[in-house]
Amino acid sequence: MLATLRLALNLLIIVVNTLVHAIPLLLLAMVKLLVPIRAFRNWMSKVLVLIAEDWIRVNSTLVTLVAGLSLQVEGLEGLKREGWYLVICNHQSWADIPVLQKVFNRRIPFLKFFLKRELIWVPVLGLAWWALDFPFMNRYSKELLKKHPELRGKDTEATRKACEKYRHLPVSVMNFVEGTRFTREKHDRRGSPYQHLLVPRSGGIALVLDAMGSMLNAIVDVTLIYPNGSPGMFDLLSGRARKVKVHIDVVPIPASLLGGDYENDKDFRIRFQAWLNARWAIKDARIAAG
């Protein structure tokens, strides 16, 4: 009964909080869209991020106080709000994003995800993502590239162009490199060599490093551990998910990962994958240790 009341109260507050913050955000997004002056848009981007951060602040307070979530966080030292970071993380649950938002809100730049370019046309949300400077990218499948080799390299070029705005706007680019949430069925079907993780996919972060390597200060490698099992979003909001461990490693970007051609240089690709697999082995051992 108490869990149901918590869930209902949390959902109500989240809806109200979203409306309170979404209305001014979308109105200002329209202003940003209609005024194509770079200096003005950069200033407006900062205002819009402040609104989004306040929305996260209210939600995070809600999860902590009403749902009773307890976070045990290690490794935040050395991070700064005016930095440029690539954030990578294992993906355990629908609760991962609100947990990460709570941990990093106003400690590092606002977390942003690379989105497929088609998503910019999603009603309301597409405008909000654009206004908040989420990077939109093209990804071409191997099949399409075989049919149209002239497209080779266009995705990297488009991503680099999308990231140019970040030279003057600090950013945290977020990537769940496993590509999907962990389940035992996916683990077994894919033959993962790790006990608690899926095999990481390196192509996405290779593209980010190729486009942004000279801008980034570090890679922020996050390990999420749910001692009582991975919760769903309703578990988080109803108070059934009481404890989360978050371990953060701030990793310097190896020079060997910069300046290579991931798609066409096999040796570079093998080297990149080996580095990421080694990070995942460390993460797997940390989860096993609890």
Secondary structure, 3 states (H helix, E strand, C coil): CHHHHHHHHHHHHHHHHHHHHHHHHHHHHHHHHHCCCHHHHHHHHHHHHHHHHHHHHHHHHHHHHCCCCEEEEECCCCCCCCCEEEEEECCCCCCHHHHHHHHHECCECCEEECEEHHHHHCCCHHHHHHHCCCCEECCCCHHHHHHCHHHCCHHHHHHHHHHHHHHCCCEEEEEECCCCCCCHHHHHHCCCCCCCCCCCCCHHHHHHHHHHCCCCCEEEEEEEECCCCCCCHHHHHHCCCCEEEEEEEEECCCHHHCCCCCCCCHHHHHHHHHHHHHHHHHHHHHHHHC
